Amino acid sequence: MNIVLRVAAAYETQKSGMAIGDVPDIVRKWEDFLQKYRDFAPDVARVEELAKTRHERDAWQNLGREVWAFYADAESKLRMFPKTSFAHFQRLGVNMLFLAILQQYELSPALRKKVEVAARFWAKESQNRINNVEDGIKAYKKLMVTYETQLTLAKTALSQGKLRGSEEEGAAALNAGPFKLVNTGHFDQETMETCAAVVKEAVDRLQSKGLSKVCYGEVLVSNRLAKASVLAFYLISKDEMFIRTDLKREMPAAIKTVLHELGHRYYYQFAKSKHADIHNIYARLKGQANALQSQLVDEVMKDPAKRPQPGDTYDSKGEVYVVEKVEYKGLKSGYQIKMHKQNDPASKGSLPLDSWIRVKGYKLENKPSGFITPYAGTNASENFAEMFAYYCLNKLPDDQVESLKAVLV
């Protein structure tokens, strides 16, 4: 069964290949598979030497077909190593291993921080393919150090950590309505009470809408385990919630995040019989959103005050770009804005008109709402979770309230 790591706040979705299983067993499998990559080291060293010879045409031609075949095969493996090795370890469950350790083991603060760093490394979906053999060799060496270090870390956590569930751990728990918040990192009372306040507010919102059936179990309070924007996530296969400790500075977003994640719990635990109807809602809203976007694009292109004009500027990640012209690139790509960097006219690029419209905040007036947020357009599950959260916050448009009520069981 797949685990889907549901991330709200910045709304990013990460899928992994395997449910959290027996932690010591995953560590053993990891070490067994890692040995295959250790055995590849002599071939890497040979490729590194041959790569130097390749620049000497006569010497390279004299090496013979067997050497060329070996080099070509090893080069291909090296260029794919980051992507394939990461995928192999995902299938073993390594990408969820450090989350499982944090869930299941009581660790010292220093050891816990290292485990959290490892968990963030595995929060990526994949690694990229390498473009040349030299970079492939560097990537192999760097990733092997990472894999070996993390394997040692996992073993240390298992040997020094204490399985949760002891009597001493009870003192670290705090109630927030029907939920029990578990202090997984020796956080102070103020931090735990802030997290409890967020969860309690979410509980109150849910109860006011008659949706308290999702309010049960533990909420594991932790430091950042993925990207900085991730405030909370829900593990489907374990039916468990994680929230971050630094919620105070983002209280409204944190409450919405918890509601969003509990929307996923509702979708997967209580609304299985309604999945087809939920997908129909998504399909209808997608069609509506596409039609609205098409109308908005037409409106922007017809309005000189809104249409990108030559000389207009666009800020992106600290760089300022200057508009040259707008071109229509067909149904698939739509309108594209041709630009160049303000401080380097030779450096050119393009931007979809849809992105320009979103940044400028242009909207159609007095039209159906479409998706409640851009992230709701990701898929049917995310749209349901967004509708669920906004409904609890009394911010769901009227035309979607009735649709949502029809699939609540």
Order of alpha helices (4+ residues) and beta strands (2+ residues): beta-beta-alpha-alpha-alpha-alpha-alpha-beta-alpha-alpha-beta-beta-beta-alpha-beta-beta-beta-alpha-alpha-beta-beta-beta-beta-alpha-alpha-alpha
